[in-house]
Amino acid sequence: MLSNPVIDLIAAHGSVRDYRPDSIPLETIQAVVSTAQHTSSSSNLQAYSVVAVTSAEKRARLAALCGNQRHIAEAPVFLAWCADLARLDRVCQIQGYQQVTDYFESFLVAAVDAVIAAQTAALAAESLGLGICYIGSIRNHPAEVIDLLELPPLVFPVTGMTVGWPAGRPFIRPRLPLDEILHWEAYDTRGQDERLRGYDRAMNATGIYRGRQVAAAGATPQPPEVYGWMEHAARRVSQAIRIGLKGVITSQGFGLK
Ligand SMILES: Cc1cc2nc3c(=O)[nH]c(=O)nc-3n(C[C@H](O)[C@H](O)[C@H](O)COP(=O)(O)O)c2cc1C
C-alpha cells in the first residue's frame, strides 16, 4: 500500500473512548474547525454548523441523552455537527428570495455537507494527537438535543463527536477486503460470501466482541457458532431504531418530501 504522512494518519484511525481529563486549548478547537471549513461543499453553500460543547454540565446532559455513553461526559469537547439551512434562509431573506426546504434533497445536501466537514475535522484533530469518536446517538433524543443546544428551525444535529487527548492507543479495527467495497465499472458481488466469511473470522479473532455482543431483537434465527462481524452487523440492522426521527426533522422545518 502507498504510504505518506496523510495516508498513514488516516490508516492509523481508531475511535477513542478513553480520554485524559486535560482540556483542549480554544485555539486548537478553532484550528480543527477552520481546517474542516476547507472541505468541499455542495455549490459552496456550506450548509452546516457545528456547536462545540465544553461545559461539563452540558456534556453530562448530552451523555445522558446519547445512551449514557461515559466518553461523552469525559471528553473535554463535544462537537455537534448540524445540517444547517437556517443561514441560507437568512441569505434568501436578505436577497428577497424564498428558500425551498420542502424536499428530501435539501436535507441531504446539508447533512452531507455536515458529515464530510466532520470527517475533515476528525483528521485534523487526529493529526494534532487528539482522539475522536463519532456519536450517532445524538439522534436518540433529537428534540431534547435541539433544546439543549438551542438549535433554531432548519438546523438539525446529524452526528456528534467527542474530542480529547487519548488515554491510550486506540484499537485499529480491520476493514472489509477492498474488493468488497471497490467495484470496477459496475457493482459486482461475485465472491462476496467468501469475502464476508473471511472478514468475519478476522474480526472475531481480534476478540473485540468478547463481552460486547449486541442483543438480538426477538429470537436469533440460528444461534451462531461464532459471534463475529456478521452476527454483530445482522443483529444491529435487524432492529428498528430512532423511528421517530423523521417527525423531529420535519418539525425542524426540513420537508423531506
Ligand atoms: C456516524 C457514526 C456514528 C457513530 N456513533 C457512535 C456512538 O454513538 N458511540 C460510539 O461509541 N461510537 C460510535 N461510532 C463509532 C463507530 O462505532 C466506529 O467508527 C466503528 O466501530 C469503526 O471503528 P473505528 O472508528 O475505531 O475504526 C460512530 C461512527 C459513525 C461513523
The ligand as an SDF file (V2000), in Angstrom:
LIG
                    3D

 31 33  0  0  0  0  0  0  0  0999 V2000
  -21.9490    8.2470   12.0730 C   0  0  0  0  0  0  0  0  0  0  0  0
  -21.2760    7.4400   13.1680 C   0  0  0  0  0  0  0  0  0  0  0  0
  -21.8870    7.3260   14.3960 C   0  0  0  0  0  0  0  0  0  0  0  0
  -21.2510    6.6480   15.4450 C   0  0  0  0  0  0  0  0  0  0  0  0
  -21.8270    6.6250   16.6800 N   0  0  0  0  0  0  0  0  0  0  0  0
  -21.1450    6.1070   17.7200 C   0  0  0  0  0  0  0  0  0  0  0  0
  -21.6630    6.2280   19.0480 C   0  0  0  0  0  0  0  0  0  0  0  0
  -22.7410    6.7600   19.2950 O   0  0  0  0  0  0  0  0  0  0  0  0
  -20.9050    5.7320   20.0540 N   0  0  0  0  0  0  0  0  0  0  0  0
  -19.6810    5.1550   19.8500 C   0  0  0  0  0  0  0  0  0  0  0  0
  -19.0390    4.7540   20.8280 O   0  0  0  0  0  0  0  0  0  0  0  0
  -19.1790    5.0280   18.6070 N   0  0  0  0  0  0  0  0  0  0  0  0
  -19.8670    5.4960   17.5470 C   0  0  0  0  0  0  0  0  0  0  0  0
  -19.3340    5.4390   16.2860 N   0  0  0  0  0  0  0  0  0  0  0  0
  -18.0120    4.8440   16.0820 C   0  0  0  0  0  0  0  0  0  0  0  0
  -18.0970    3.5060   15.3430 C   0  0  0  0  0  0  0  0  0  0  0  0
  -18.5610    2.5230   16.2310 O   0  0  0  0  0  0  0  0  0  0  0  0
  -16.7050    3.1770   14.8230 C   0  0  0  0  0  0  0  0  0  0  0  0
  -16.3060    4.1550   13.9010 O   0  0  0  0  0  0  0  0  0  0  0  0
  -16.6760    1.8140   14.1480 C   0  0  0  0  0  0  0  0  0  0  0  0
  -16.8970    0.7760   15.0770 O   0  0  0  0  0  0  0  0  0  0  0  0
  -15.3280    1.5730   13.4710 C   0  0  0  0  0  0  0  0  0  0  0  0
  -14.3190    1.6470   14.4490 O   0  0  0  0  0  0  0  0  0  0  0  0
  -13.1200    2.6810   14.3550 P   0  0  0  0  0  0  0  0  0  0  0  0
  -13.6810    4.0700   14.2270 O   0  0  0  0  0  0  0  0  0  0  0  0
  -12.3590    2.5070   15.6490 O   0  0  0  0  0  0  0  0  0  0  0  0
  -12.3090    2.2910   13.1730 O   0  0  0  0  0  0  0  0  0  0  0  0
  -19.9870    6.0380   15.2330 C   0  0  0  0  0  0  0  0  0  0  0  0
  -19.3940    6.1600   13.9540 C   0  0  0  0  0  0  0  0  0  0  0  0
  -20.0250    6.8430   12.9520 C   0  0  0  0  0  0  0  0  0  0  0  0
  -19.3360    6.9870   11.6170 C   0  0  0  0  0  0  0  0  0  0  0  0
  1  2  1  0
  2  3  1  0
  2 30  2  0
  3  4  2  0
  4  5  1  0
  4 28  1  0
  5  6  2  0
  6  7  1  0
  6 13  1  0
  7  8  2  0
  7  9  1  0
  9 10  1  0
 10 11  2  0
 10 12  1  0
 12 13  2  0
 13 14  1  0
 14 15  1  0
 14 28  1  0
 15 16  1  0
 16 17  1  0
 16 18  1  0
 18 19  1  0
 18 20  1  0
 20 21  1  0
 20 22  1  0
 22 23  1  0
 23 24  1  0
 24 25  2  0
 24 26  1  0
 24 27  1  0
 28 29  2  0
 29 30  1  0
 30 31  1  0
M  END
$$$$
